Amino acid sequence: MKVLLVGSGGREHALAWSLARSPLLPELHAAPGNPGIARLAHCHPVRADDPASLVPLAAELRVDLVVVGPEAPLVAGLADELRHRGIAVFGPSKGAARIEGSKAFAKDVFEAAGVPTARTLAVARPPCVVKADGLAAGKGVWVCHTQDELDDGLRAAEALGQPFHVEELLEGEEVSVFALCDGSKALALPAAQDYKRIGDGDEGANTGGMGAYSPVPRLSDDDIEELVEVAHVPVLAELARRGVPFSGVLFGGLMLTADGPRVLEFNCRFGDPETQSLLPRLEGDLLEALSACAAGDLGDVSLPVSGRAAVTIVLAGGEYPERGDTGTAIEGIEEAEATGALVFHAGTALNEGRLVTNGGRILNVTALGDSLADARAAAYEAASRIDFAGVQFRRDIAHV
């Protein structure tokens, strides 16, 4: 089964790593990919946000399946254009991807589906949460405990130039829950927890994610299945009722409150960096499962999960999230990999054969262990081997 993977970040490198392990895969292509993905796939200089070039590329390569990593191409309708050409794709249609592309649409779906979620507030008063309606690269949410934070959040939301709303601030533990979907059925995947703030102790600005771990200790396999039944399955049914069945991965951000789980949001793609901790724990064939979703029939597909834990540390540029870093030489990846860890490229490039920085989040270091503590120690040990000028990372990932 020949596959084209769309995207260029750490999530896509983790997907490439997992897909490459499948005995069903004779040939893997990526667009545009990155230097890490290039070790596993044939990379093509076509941007993920360029459907006018991606669709002909997929047709020319005669791929059996396109796997779309980022949310923006899905929200823009890339999956529809591929299917129109008769090309199988793992990823939802433009209509179904609105579950992430529009918070207002998602709220309407939650209400119709009877999914528990945060109340929308008519008047903005702290404590509350300000949310941009459309895509904002994981940075369109402002948690406001004080009036000053609310004023800053409202200004930032207005600066995006898109609608936004204010909702109640829920208290509890936030978890990421994933399910592979074929339009009607949902296959639960392991839960993960990520860290959105730049600084230790959840201080500082929001980011795309500074680390993650899986499993979540307080959630058993039965708990995860129950969360999928409460949150994902009703949303799947409601989207199908509206004529936009969801095929792909439905990623729920849930708050475990004292009054039960509440859905914060749904995303239409794998999380980043949660995927980097999730996929190394899967023992089944990911490609088989993604292909079954694309065909609209998960059937009896299963993905056994290892009992081991995984922890991912994000190494970012010195001025992230305000700005990225480009052209800075990176050292120590081979030494980190020699410890047994996985190093996923998130924002790298080659300059005259030398690996350099090319983004905000530069590398993701993932390690497995028999416990979260073991995985955490191994991940930080591997991360300590990597160096580039200005490198920063949180020191408290998976400190649970």
C-alpha distance (Angstrom), angle and dihedral (degrees) to the residues before:
residue distance angle dihedral
M1 . . .
K2 3.81 . .
V3 3.83 112.4 .
L4 3.81 136.0 -164.1
L5 3.81 114.3 -157.9
V6 3.81 115.9 -158.6
G7 3.80 118.1 -149.6
S8 3.79 143.4 49.2
G9 3.81 109.7 -132.7
G10 3.78 139.7 94.8
R11 3.79 91.2 -85.1
E12 3.81 90.2 56.0
H13 3.81 92.1 47.0
A14 3.81 88.5 53.6
L15 3.81 89.9 48.8
A16 3.81 90.7 49.1
W17 3.81 90.5 49.7
S18 3.79 91.6 50.9
L19 3.82 95.7 43.3
A20 3.81 91.3 48.5
R21 3.81 89.2 61.0
S22 3.81 91.8 62.4
P23 3.82 117.9 105.5
L24 3.82 86.2 -147.1
L25 3.82 92.1 66.5
P26 3.81 118.5 89.8
E27 3.80 96.0 160.3
L28 3.81 134.6 19.0
H29 3.79 124.5 -166.0
A30 3.81 128.7 -176.3
A31 3.80 134.7 -162.7
P32 2.92 112.7 -129.9
G33 3.82 97.5 -22.2
N34 3.80 123.7 170.3
P35 3.83 136.8 -113.8
G36 3.80 91.5 -80.9
I37 3.80 93.7 48.8
A38 3.82 88.7 47.1
R39 3.80 88.4 69.3
L40 3.81 88.2 63.0
A41 3.80 105.7 28.9
H42 3.79 146.3 29.7
C43 3.82 103.7 -99.4
H44 3.80 122.5 -148.0
P45 3.85 123.9 -162.0
V46 3.80 94.7 -120.4
R47 3.79 119.6 123.7
A48 3.80 120.5 -124.6
D49 3.82 89.4 -125.3
D50 3.81 94.5 54.3
P51 3.83 107.4 88.4
A52 3.80 91.3 164.7
S53 3.81 87.3 68.1
L54 3.81 100.3 29.0
V55 3.79 96.6 58.3
P56 3.83 94.7 51.6
L57 3.81 89.1 44.8
A58 3.81 91.7 54.6
A59 3.81 90.1 47.8
E60 3.80 93.1 47.0
L61 3.80 92.0 49.8
R62 3.81 90.2 46.4
V63 3.77 90.8 -137.7
D64 3.79 120.3 -175.6
L65 3.78 94.1 -145.3
V66 3.80 139.0 16.4
V67 3.82 116.3 -152.8
V68 3.80 112.5 -160.9
G69 3.80 115.3 -154.9
P70 3.85 108.6 -179.4
E71 3.79 125.7 61.5
A72 3.83 99.4 -133.6
P73 3.84 96.7 69.8
L74 3.81 90.2 47.4
V75 3.80 93.2 49.9
A76 3.82 88.1 48.2
G77 3.82 91.3 54.8
L78 3.82 104.8 -103.8
A79 3.82 92.4 143.7
D80 3.82 91.0 54.7
E81 3.79 92.3 52.4
L82 3.80 92.1 49.0
R83 3.80 92.9 48.5
H84 3.79 89.7 48.1
R85 3.81 86.7 60.2
G86 3.81 90.6 49.4
I87 3.81 94.0 -106.5
A88 3.81 117.5 140.8
V89 3.80 113.3 -125.7
F90 3.78 136.6 -173.8
G91 3.78 103.3 -139.9
P92 3.80 137.5 71.8
S93 3.78 128.6 -86.8
K94 3.79 120.7 -101.0
G95 3.81 89.7 -99.8
A96 3.81 94.1 52.0
A97 3.83 92.8 41.5
R98 3.81 88.2 64.2
I99 3.82 84.8 84.8
E100 3.83 83.3 81.3
G101 3.79 100.3 20.8
S102 3.82 94.7 62.1
K103 3.80 125.3 32.9
A104 3.81 89.5 -166.0
F105 3.81 91.1 55.2
A106 3.81 90.3 47.0
K107 3.81 92.1 51.0
D108 3.80 89.8 51.3
V109 3.81 90.5 50.8
F110 3.82 91.8 48.2
E111 3.78 91.6 51.9
A112 3.81 93.7 47.5
A113 3.82 91.3 45.9
G114 3.80 94.4 46.9
V115 3.80 92.6 -121.2
P116 3.83 114.7 160.4
T117 3.79 110.8 -116.9
A118 3.80 142.9 149.0
R119 3.82 118.0 -66.5
T120 3.79 117.5 -109.7
L121 3.82 110.9 -123.6
A122 3.81 122.6 -137.5
V123 3.80 91.4 -157.3
A124 3.82 124.3 41.9
R125 3.80 109.2 -126.2
P126 3.81 127.8 149.2
P127 2.93 132.3 -75.1
C128 3.80 92.6 52.4
V129 3.79 144.4 107.9
V130 3.81 125.8 -111.6
K131 3.81 114.3 -151.9
A132 3.79 129.7 -171.8
D133 3.80 111.7 -133.9
G134 3.81 98.4 -134.5
L135 3.79 138.6 39.5
A136 3.79 116.7 -50.2
A137 3.83 104.1 164.8
G138 3.80 92.0 -100.2
K139 3.81 92.4 -54.6
G140 3.81 102.2 93.3
V141 3.81 97.9 98.7
W142 3.81 126.8 86.1
V143 3.81 120.2 -171.1
C144 3.80 107.4 -153.2
H145 3.81 121.4 -164.8
T146 3.82 95.6 160.4
Q147 3.80 136.8 37.3
D148 3.81 90.5 -110.1
E149 3.82 90.5 54.2
L150 3.81 89.8 47.4
D151 3.82 91.8 50.5
D152 3.82 89.8 50.0
G153 3.81 91.6 46.4
L154 3.80 93.5 50.3
R155 3.80 91.4 48.9
A156 3.80 91.4 49.0
A157 3.80 92.1 47.9
E158 3.80 91.9 49.2
A159 3.81 89.9 49.5
L160 3.81 90.0 61.4
G161 3.79 88.6 65.8
Q162 3.80 95.6 -134.9
P163 3.81 134.9 101.3
F164 3.79 119.0 -81.0
H165 3.77 138.6 179.6
V166 3.79 139.1 -156.2
E167 3.80 124.0 -127.1
E168 3.78 138.8 176.0
L169 3.80 119.0 -77.0
L170 3.79 109.1 -116.4
E171 3.79 120.6 -152.0
G172 3.78 123.7 -143.9
E173 3.79 142.4 65.4
E174 3.81 116.5 -37.8
V175 3.80 117.9 -142.5
S176 3.80 136.3 177.7
V177 3.80 114.3 -129.9
F178 3.81 120.7 -172.4
A179 3.80 132.7 -165.3
L180 3.79 130.5 -179.2
C181 3.81 108.6 -134.3
D182 3.81 134.4 -163.6
G183 3.80 96.7 -170.1
S184 3.79 96.3 -79.6
K185 3.80 110.4 20.2
A186 3.81 127.5 63.4
L187 3.80 126.9 -152.5
A188 3.80 110.2 -160.4
L189 3.80 118.4 -133.5
P190 3.81 127.3 -163.7
A191 3.79 116.6 -71.1
A192 3.79 121.8 -117.8
Q193 3.77 138.8 -169.6
D194 3.79 124.1 -139.4
Y195 3.80 136.9 -167.5
K196 3.79 115.7 -130.0
R197 3.81 103.2 178.3
I198 3.79 121.8 84.4
G199 3.80 96.4 -131.7
D200 3.79 138.6 59.5
G201 3.77 115.0 -89.3
D202 3.82 89.6 29.5
E203 3.79 92.0 -73.0
G204 3.79 127.0 148.9
A205 3.77 135.2 20.0
N206 3.78 127.0 -11.2
T207 3.80 115.9 -101.7
G208 3.78 138.0 -177.7
G209 3.82 86.7 -93.2
M210 3.81 133.7 -58.6
G211 3.80 100.5 -153.6
A212 3.78 146.0 -25.9
Y213 3.76 144.5 -159.1
S214 3.78 139.3 -158.8
P215 3.01 140.0 -125.9
V216 3.81 106.2 39.7
P217 3.83 103.2 -136.3
R218 3.79 97.4 -141.9
L219 3.83 93.8 53.1
S220 3.79 120.7 79.0
D221 3.80 122.7 -162.5
D222 3.81 88.1 -100.4
D223 3.82 90.3 51.7
I224 3.80 90.9 53.8
E225 3.81 92.5 48.7
E226 3.81 88.6 50.7
L227 3.81 92.4 50.1
V228 3.80 90.3 51.5
E229 3.82 89.9 50.0
V230 3.83 91.6 49.6
A231 3.80 98.8 41.9
H232 3.81 114.3 16.3
V233 3.80 103.7 35.3
P234 3.85 96.1 54.3
V235 3.82 90.2 48.1
L236 3.81 90.4 50.0
A237 3.81 90.1 51.5
E238 3.81 93.1 47.6
L239 3.81 93.2 48.9
A240 3.81 90.0 49.7
R241 3.81 89.6 49.2
R242 3.82 88.7 54.5
G243 3.80 90.7 53.3
V244 3.82 95.9 -107.1
P245 3.82 105.3 100.6
F246 3.79 112.7 -166.9
S247 3.81 117.2 -122.0
G248 3.79 115.9 176.1
V249 3.78 134.3 41.8
L250 3.80 117.4 -31.1
F251 3.80 109.0 -155.5
G252 3.77 116.2 -164.3
G253 3.77 124.9 -163.8
L254 3.81 103.6 -153.8
M255 3.80 132.7 -176.8
L256 3.80 114.7 -145.8
T257 3.81 100.0 -145.8
A258 3.80 130.5 178.3
D259 3.82 86.7 -103.3
G260 3.80 94.4 52.0
P261 3.81 135.5 -85.6
R262 3.79 119.9 -31.2
V263 3.81 125.3 -168.5
L264 3.80 112.8 -123.9
E265 3.79 95.5 -179.4
F266 3.77 145.1 -32.8
N267 3.80 124.5 -128.8
C268 3.79 126.3 -160.3
R269 3.83 97.6 -138.7
F270 3.78 143.6 39.5
G271 3.80 115.9 -65.3
D272 3.77 123.8 -108.7
P273 3.05 119.1 -113.9
E274 3.84 93.6 4.4
T275 3.81 91.3 70.9
Q276 3.78 90.3 60.8
S277 3.82 89.1 60.9
L278 3.80 96.1 36.7
L279 3.81 104.0 51.3
P280 3.83 97.7 52.0
R281 3.83 87.5 59.6
L282 3.82 94.1 56.7
E283 3.79 115.3 98.2
G284 3.81 98.2 -177.3
D285 3.80 129.9 78.7
L286 3.81 108.3 -78.0
L287 3.81 92.9 -170.3
E288 3.80 91.5 56.6
A289 3.81 90.3 51.9
L290 3.82 95.1 46.7
S291 3.80 91.1 47.7
A292 3.82 90.8 50.7
C293 3.82 90.1 52.4
A294 3.79 91.0 50.0
A295 3.82 89.6 50.5
G296 3.81 90.1 51.6
D297 3.78 95.6 -118.0
L298 3.80 121.9 93.6
G299 3.79 87.9 171.2
D300 3.80 109.5 166.4
V301 3.81 95.2 -21.6
S302 3.80 112.4 144.5
L303 3.78 134.3 -179.1
P304 3.82 111.0 -152.8
V305 3.79 113.5 -147.4
S306 3.78 127.2 -139.3
G307 3.78 117.9 -121.8
R308 3.80 89.1 -131.7
A309 3.80 123.6 102.7
A310 3.81 127.1 -124.6
V311 3.80 130.2 -154.2
T312 3.81 126.2 -169.9
I313 3.80 125.3 -160.1
V314 3.82 118.8 -163.6
L315 3.81 116.0 -144.1
A316 3.79 109.4 -155.7
G317 3.78 137.4 -176.0
G318 3.77 118.3 -91.4
E319 3.82 95.6 -106.0
Y320 3.79 97.6 40.6
P321 3.03 129.4 158.7
E322 3.82 92.2 24.7
R323 3.80 91.6 53.4
G324 3.79 141.0 -13.4
D325 3.78 131.3 -112.3
T326 3.80 126.0 -120.5
G327 3.77 134.4 -174.0
T328 3.81 99.2 11.5
A329 3.81 113.4 138.6
I330 3.82 116.4 -114.3
E331 3.80 121.9 -147.2
G332 3.81 135.9 -176.8
I333 3.80 105.1 35.3
E334 3.81 93.2 125.1
E335 3.80 90.1 49.6
A336 3.82 90.3 50.8
E337 3.80 92.1 49.0
A338 3.82 89.8 48.3
T339 3.83 87.9 67.2
G340 3.81 89.1 62.9
A341 3.79 95.8 -101.4
L342 3.79 125.5 130.9
V343 3.80 117.1 -122.3
F344 3.80 113.7 -158.3
H345 3.80 118.7 -165.5
A346 3.81 113.5 -129.6
G347 3.81 105.8 161.7
T348 3.80 110.2 9.2
A349 3.79 138.0 124.6
L350 3.78 139.1 179.9
N351 3.81 119.1 -111.6
E352 3.81 111.9 -171.7
G353 3.79 89.0 -27.9
R354 3.79 95.2 -48.0
L355 3.81 122.3 114.0
V356 3.81 112.9 -119.7
T357 3.79 139.2 170.0
N358 3.79 118.8 -86.6
G359 3.80 110.8 170.6
G360 3.78 146.0 6.2
R361 3.78 102.7 -74.3
I362 3.80 103.0 41.4
L363 3.82 109.1 178.5
N364 3.80 139.1 3.6
V365 3.81 118.4 -147.2
T366 3.82 114.9 -159.4
A367 3.79 126.8 -175.1
L368 3.79 133.1 179.0
G369 3.79 126.8 -142.5
D370 3.77 142.0 166.5
S371 3.81 87.7 -105.9
L372 3.79 136.0 17.9
A373 3.79 88.9 -105.3
D374 3.81 91.3 54.2
A375 3.81 92.5 46.2
R376 3.79 91.0 46.9
A377 3.81 92.9 51.4
A378 3.81 91.2 47.8
A379 3.80 93.1 48.1
Y380 3.80 93.6 51.0
E381 3.79 91.7 44.8
A382 3.81 90.1 54.3
A383 3.81 93.1 43.0
S384 3.81 90.0 54.1
R385 3.82 89.4 63.0
I386 3.83 92.6 61.9
D387 3.77 122.1 81.0
F388 3.79 140.2 176.3
A389 3.79 129.7 152.9
G390 3.81 111.2 -76.9
V391 3.83 95.7 7.0
Q392 3.81 112.7 167.9
F393 3.79 133.3 -178.0
R394 3.77 137.9 162.6
R395 3.81 117.4 -97.3
D396 3.81 97.1 -155.4
I397 3.82 104.5 62.0
A398 3.83 111.1 140.2
H399 3.81 91.4 0.0
V400 3.81 91.2 148.6
